[in-house]
């Protein structure tokens, strides 16, 4: 924003210090006049020579003013110079942290997010501002790194089906005798995967923007609906689904929370034991929160691997892969929807193998949906 030039804060503080000091000096001189000089007589008074030890003529007000006025003016001039010089030095020392913060802001504006102010000293307003700015820079740097990594992974994932489609079309063009039906089937599968990936990216963007209307939602009903929808997939994989829990009311988008529940259940089914696997789905109520828990059997996972599974396009290389492994955005969407609803997502590897995923959301009163 273009602004008209003005006085610096340091100069304003300097003038304020000097003005305050001059005002204090004037008030002090006024007090001397009011409480002292006004009682000095205007005319000379002779003192009785017999009175000892005083003798001679008592000083008059005019004589005192002639002596006092020049010295008072000199004192005021000294206070002015001292106030300007001292105020300039003091203002510079006081504003030194602000200069560092301003320099850091300019660096951040130019794209440098790795630096930090790290202002030393005890806590005060400037240091609180510097610490808050450092925290903001760290969060922005992390967010930008995640966005760049996401963009690179998304570009790679979107390029893969396009490259496969191009290869299939080149084969069909160069080999007219090739079975057309087989190529069409493969192109259809590749196109369906590209559509699923695009829809997942759009859903992820919608959740991040929080562009939804909040309504009362019962997580237990969503868990039942997701279980009924994915029951055929579970039977195909030989996985048993066990549901339990209580009514768990929260507030949010029914569509997004259903997508969250479906993604968790789908992930638990396809990343399970090759046969005779189990998935446990439960809901509960805690003080101030409601909880959705999805737990499954499967291969043993390390805490380090589990911590990366919510990153976009992280499918867990040590986990069982199937044709239904998805596009690598399932748990990333779950994390984004959870955060968009002011919730908390926790992934914990099970000792016997598999994963336990817990979603905690703010609870609402039962009377809210009436």
C-alpha positions as CSV (number, residue, x, y, z in Angstrom):
1,X,0.0,0.0,0.0
2,X,1.4,3.4,-1.0
3,X,1.3,5.9,1.9
4,X,2.4,9.5,2.2
5,X,5.7,9.9,4.0
6,X,5.5,10.8,7.7
7,X,7.6,11.0,10.8
8,X,9.3,7.9,12.0
9,X,8.2,6.3,15.3
10,X,11.6,6.9,16.8
11,X,11.4,10.7,16.0
12,X,7.8,10.8,17.4
13,X,8.9,9.1,20.6
14,X,11.9,11.5,20.9
15,X,9.7,14.5,20.5
16,X,7.3,13.0,23.0
17,X,10.1,12.4,25.6
18,X,11.5,16.0,25.1
19,X,8.1,17.6,25.2
20,X,7.2,15.7,28.4
21,X,10.5,16.8,30.0
22,X,10.0,20.4,29.0
23,X,6.5,20.3,30.4
24,X,7.8,18.9,33.7
25,X,10.4,21.7,33.8
26,X,7.8,24.4,33.1
27,X,5.5,23.0,35.8
28,X,8.5,23.0,38.3
29,X,9.2,26.6,37.5
30,X,5.6,27.5,37.9
31,X,5.5,25.8,41.2
32,X,8.5,27.9,42.3
33,X,6.6,31.1,41.3
34,X,3.3,30.1,42.8
35,X,4.6,28.8,46.1
36,X,7.8,31.0,46.6
37,X,8.3,34.1,44.6
38,X,4.7,35.3,45.0
39,X,5.4,35.9,48.7
40,X,8.4,38.1,48.1
41,X,7.5,41.8,48.4
42,X,7.5,44.1,45.4
43,X,9.2,46.9,47.4
44,X,12.4,47.1,49.5
45,X,12.1,46.5,53.2
46,X,14.6,47.8,55.7
47,X,15.5,45.4,58.5
48,X,16.1,46.7,62.0
49,X,19.9,46.8,62.5
50,X,19.4,45.8,66.1
51,X,18.1,42.5,65.0
52,X,20.9,40.0,64.7
53,X,22.2,38.3,62.8
54,X,20.2,39.6,59.8
55,X,20.7,43.1,58.7
56,X,20.5,45.2,55.5
57,X,17.8,45.3,52.8
58,X,15.5,42.3,52.2
59,X,15.6,41.3,48.4
60,X,12.5,42.3,46.3
61,X,10.7,40.3,43.7
62,X,12.0,42.2,40.7
63,X,15.6,41.6,41.7
64,X,15.0,37.9,42.1
65,X,13.2,37.6,38.8
66,X,16.2,39.3,37.0
67,X,18.5,36.7,38.5
68,X,16.1,33.7,38.3
69,X,14.7,34.2,34.8
70,X,18.0,33.8,32.7
71,X,19.0,30.8,34.7
72,X,15.5,29.3,34.3
73,X,15.7,29.8,30.6
74,X,19.1,28.1,30.5
75,X,17.7,25.2,32.5
76,X,14.8,24.8,30.1
77,X,17.2,24.9,27.1
78,X,19.3,22.2,28.7
79,X,16.2,20.1,29.4
80,X,15.2,20.5,25.7
81,X,18.6,19.4,24.4
82,X,18.9,16.6,27.0
83,X,15.3,15.4,26.2
84,X,16.0,15.3,22.5
85,X,19.3,13.5,22.8
86,X,18.2,11.2,25.5
87,X,14.9,10.5,23.9
88,X,16.5,9.6,20.6
89,X,18.9,7.2,22.3
90,X,16.2,5.6,24.5
91,X,13.7,5.4,21.6
92,X,16.4,3.6,19.5
93,X,17.0,1.1,22.2
94,X,13.3,0.5,22.8
95,X,12.6,0.1,19.1
96,X,15.6,-2.1,18.3
97,X,13.5,-5.4,18.5
98,X,10.9,-3.8,16.2
99,X,13.6,-3.3,13.6
100,X,14.5,-6.9,13.7
101,X,10.9,-7.9,13.4
102,X,10.4,-5.6,10.4
103,X,13.5,-7.0,8.7
104,X,12.2,-10.5,9.2
105,X,8.9,-9.5,7.8
106,X,10.5,-8.2,4.7
107,X,12.5,-11.4,4.3
108,X,9.3,-13.4,4.6
109,X,7.6,-11.2,2.0
110,X,10.4,-11.9,-0.4
111,X,9.9,-15.7,0.0
112,X,12.4,-16.6,2.8
113,X,10.6,-18.6,5.4
114,X,13.5,-20.5,7.0
115,X,14.8,-17.7,9.1
116,X,13.6,-16.9,12.7
117,X,13.8,-13.7,14.8
118,X,14.7,-15.5,18.1
119,X,14.6,-12.3,20.1
120,X,16.6,-12.7,23.3
121,X,15.7,-11.4,26.7
122,X,12.8,-11.6,29.2
123,X,9.2,-11.6,28.1
124,X,7.6,-8.3,27.1
125,X,5.3,-7.1,24.3
126,X,8.0,-7.1,21.6
127,X,9.3,-10.6,22.5
128,X,5.8,-11.9,22.6
129,X,5.3,-10.5,19.1
130,X,8.6,-12.0,17.9
131,X,7.7,-15.4,19.3
132,X,4.3,-15.3,17.7
133,X,5.9,-14.3,14.4
134,X,8.4,-17.2,14.7
135,X,5.6,-19.6,15.3
136,X,3.7,-18.3,12.4
137,X,6.7,-18.6,10.1
138,X,7.2,-22.2,11.2
139,X,3.6,-23.1,10.4
140,X,3.7,-21.3,7.1
141,X,6.9,-23.0,6.2
142,X,5.5,-26.4,7.1
143,X,2.3,-25.7,5.2
144,X,4.2,-24.5,2.1
145,X,6.4,-27.6,2.2
146,X,3.3,-29.8,2.4
147,X,1.6,-28.0,-0.4
148,X,4.7,-28.4,-2.7
149,X,5.0,-32.0,-1.8
150,X,1.3,-32.5,-2.4
151,X,1.4,-30.8,-5.8
152,X,4.4,-32.9,-6.8
153,X,2.7,-36.1,-5.8
154,X,-0.6,-35.1,-7.4
155,X,1.1,-34.2,-10.6
156,X,2.8,-37.6,-10.6
157,X,-0.4,-39.5,-9.8
158,X,-2.3,-37.6,-12.5
159,X,0.4,-38.1,-15.0
160,X,0.5,-41.9,-14.5
161,X,-3.0,-42.7,-16.0
162,X,-2.4,-40.2,-18.8
163,X,0.9,-41.9,-19.7
164,X,-0.8,-45.3,-19.6
165,X,-3.6,-44.1,-21.8
166,X,-1.2,-42.6,-24.3
167,X,0.7,-45.9,-24.4
168,X,-2.4,-47.9,-25.0
169,X,-3.5,-45.6,-27.8
170,X,-0.1,-45.8,-29.4
171,X,-0.2,-49.6,-29.3
172,X,-3.7,-49.6,-30.9
173,X,-2.5,-47.2,-33.6
174,X,0.7,-49.2,-34.5
175,X,-0.9,-52.6,-34.1
176,X,-4.3,-52.7,-35.9
177,X,-4.6,-56.4,-35.3
178,X,-4.5,-55.9,-31.5
179,X,-7.7,-56.9,-29.7
180,X,-9.7,-53.7,-29.4
181,X,-11.9,-54.8,-26.6
182,X,-8.9,-55.5,-24.3
183,X,-7.6,-52.0,-25.0
184,X,-11.0,-50.4,-24.3
185,X,-11.3,-52.3,-21.0
186,X,-7.9,-51.1,-19.9
187,X,-8.5,-47.6,-21.0
188,X,-11.8,-47.6,-19.1
189,X,-10.0,-48.8,-15.9
190,X,-7.4,-46.1,-16.3
191,X,-10.0,-43.5,-16.9
192,X,-12.0,-44.6,-13.8
193,X,-8.9,-44.3,-11.7
194,X,-8.2,-40.8,-13.0
195,X,-11.8,-39.8,-12.2
196,X,-11.5,-41.2,-8.7
197,X,-8.3,-39.3,-8.1
198,X,-9.7,-36.0,-9.4
199,X,-12.8,-36.4,-7.2
200,X,-10.7,-37.1,-4.2
201,X,-8.6,-34.0,-4.9
202,X,-11.8,-31.9,-5.2
203,X,-13.1,-33.4,-1.9
204,X,-9.8,-32.7,-0.2
205,X,-9.9,-29.0,-1.4
206,X,-13.5,-28.6,-0.3
207,X,-12.7,-29.9,3.2
208,X,-9.7,-27.7,3.6
209,X,-11.8,-24.6,2.7
210,X,-14.5,-25.5,5.2
211,X,-17.1,-24.6,2.7
212,X,-19.9,-26.6,4.3
213,X,-22.9,-26.0,6.5
214,X,-22.8,-27.5,10.0
215,X,-25.7,-29.7,11.0
216,X,-26.3,-32.1,13.9
217,X,-24.8,-35.5,13.1
218,X,-24.9,-38.9,14.9
219,X,-21.6,-40.7,14.3
220,X,-23.2,-44.1,15.2
221,X,-25.7,-43.8,12.3
222,X,-22.9,-42.9,9.9
223,X,-20.9,-45.9,11.1
224,X,-23.9,-48.2,10.4
225,X,-24.4,-46.7,7.0
226,X,-20.8,-47.0,6.0
227,X,-20.8,-50.6,7.2
228,X,-23.8,-51.5,5.1
229,X,-22.3,-49.9,2.1
230,X,-18.9,-51.7,2.4
231,X,-20.2,-55.0,3.6
232,X,-19.9,-56.6,0.1
233,X,-16.3,-55.5,-0.1
234,X,-15.6,-56.9,3.3
235,X,-17.1,-60.3,2.3
236,X,-15.0,-60.3,-0.9
237,X,-11.9,-59.9,1.2
238,X,-12.9,-62.3,3.9
239,X,-13.1,-59.6,6.5
240,X,-15.6,-59.6,9.4
241,X,-16.9,-56.2,10.6
242,X,-18.0,-55.8,14.2
243,X,-19.8,-52.7,15.2
244,X,-20.5,-51.4,18.7
245,X,-21.0,-48.1,20.5
246,X,-23.4,-45.5,21.7
247,X,-25.1,-42.5,20.2
248,X,-22.4,-39.9,19.5
249,X,-23.8,-36.5,18.5
250,X,-21.6,-33.8,16.9
251,X,-22.0,-30.9,14.5
252,X,-20.7,-30.8,11.0
253,X,-21.3,-31.8,7.4
254,X,-23.1,-35.1,7.2
255,X,-21.7,-35.8,3.7
256,X,-18.1,-35.1,4.7
257,X,-18.4,-37.0,8.0
258,X,-19.9,-40.0,6.1
259,X,-16.9,-39.8,3.7
260,X,-14.6,-39.8,6.7
261,X,-16.3,-42.9,8.1
262,X,-16.3,-44.7,4.8
263,X,-12.7,-43.9,4.1
264,X,-11.7,-45.3,7.5
265,X,-13.7,-48.4,7.1
266,X,-12.5,-48.9,3.5
267,X,-8.9,-48.5,4.6
268,X,-9.4,-51.0,7.4
269,X,-10.8,-53.6,5.0
270,X,-8.3,-53.4,2.1
271,X,-5.3,-53.2,4.4
272,X,-6.0,-56.3,6.4
273,X,-5.0,-59.9,6.6
274,X,-5.2,-61.9,3.4
275,X,-8.0,-64.0,5.0
276,X,-10.0,-64.1,8.2
277,X,-9.4,-60.5,9.0
278,X,-11.5,-58.4,11.4
279,X,-12.5,-54.8,11.6
280,X,-14.0,-53.2,14.8
281,X,-16.0,-50.0,14.4
282,X,-17.1,-48.2,17.6
283,X,-18.5,-44.9,18.7
284,X,-18.4,-43.4,22.2
285,X,-18.8,-40.3,24.3
286,X,-16.2,-38.6,26.4
287,X,-16.4,-35.3,28.4
288,X,-16.8,-32.6,25.7
289,X,-16.1,-34.9,22.8
290,X,-17.5,-37.8,20.8
291,X,-15.2,-40.6,19.5
292,X,-15.2,-42.8,16.4
293,X,-12.8,-45.7,16.5
294,X,-11.9,-48.0,13.6
295,X,-9.5,-50.9,14.4
296,X,-8.4,-53.7,12.2
297,X,-6.1,-56.7,12.1
298,X,-3.2,-56.8,9.6
299,X,0.5,-56.6,9.3
300,X,2.5,-55.1,12.1
301,X,3.3,-51.4,11.6
302,X,6.0,-49.2,13.2
303,X,5.0,-46.0,14.9
304,X,7.1,-44.1,12.3
305,X,5.3,-45.6,9.4
306,X,1.9,-45.0,11.0
307,X,2.7,-41.3,11.5
308,X,3.2,-40.9,7.7
309,X,0.0,-42.6,6.6
310,X,-2.1,-39.5,6.7
311,X,0.2,-37.8,4.2
312,X,-1.3,-37.6,0.7
313,X,-0.4,-40.5,-1.6
314,X,1.2,-42.5,1.3
315,X,-0.1,-46.0,1.1
316,X,2.2,-47.7,3.5
317,X,4.7,-49.9,1.5
318,X,4.8,-52.5,4.3
319,X,1.0,-53.0,4.2
320,X,-0.9,-55.5,2.2
321,X,-1.7,-54.1,-1.2
322,X,-4.8,-55.0,-3.2
323,X,-6.6,-53.9,-6.3
324,X,-8.7,-51.7,-4.0
325,X,-5.9,-49.8,-2.5
326,X,-7.3,-46.5,-3.7
327,X,-5.6,-43.4,-4.9
328,X,-3.6,-42.7,-1.8
329,X,-5.8,-39.9,-0.4
330,X,-8.1,-41.9,1.9
331,X,-6.4,-41.0,5.2
332,X,-5.3,-37.6,4.0
333,X,-9.0,-36.8,3.4
334,X,-9.8,-38.2,6.8
335,X,-7.2,-35.9,8.4
336,X,-8.5,-32.8,6.5
337,X,-12.1,-33.5,7.4
338,X,-11.2,-34.0,11.0
339,X,-9.3,-30.8,11.2
340,X,-12.1,-28.9,9.4
341,X,-14.5,-30.1,12.1
342,X,-12.1,-29.0,14.9
343,X,-11.3,-32.6,15.8
344,X,-8.3,-34.7,16.5
345,X,-7.1,-37.8,14.5
346,X,-4.9,-40.4,16.2
347,X,-3.2,-43.4,14.5
348,X,-1.8,-46.1,16.8
349,X,-0.3,-49.4,15.6
350,X,-1.7,-52.5,17.3
351,X,0.7,-54.8,19.1
352,X,-0.8,-57.9,17.4
353,X,-0.7,-56.1,14.0
354,X,-3.0,-53.7,12.2
355,X,-4.0,-50.2,13.1
356,X,-6.3,-48.4,15.5
357,X,-7.6,-45.0,14.3
358,X,-9.4,-42.7,16.6
359,X,-11.3,-39.5,15.6
360,X,-12.3,-37.1,18.3
361,X,-14.9,-34.4,17.5
362,X,-16.6,-31.8,19.7
363,X,-19.8,-33.1,21.2
364,X,-23.1,-31.2,21.0
365,X,-26.1,-31.3,23.3
366,X,-28.9,-33.8,22.5
367,X,-31.3,-30.8,22.4
368,X,-29.4,-29.2,19.5
369,X,-31.1,-31.3,16.9
370,X,-34.6,-30.6,18.1
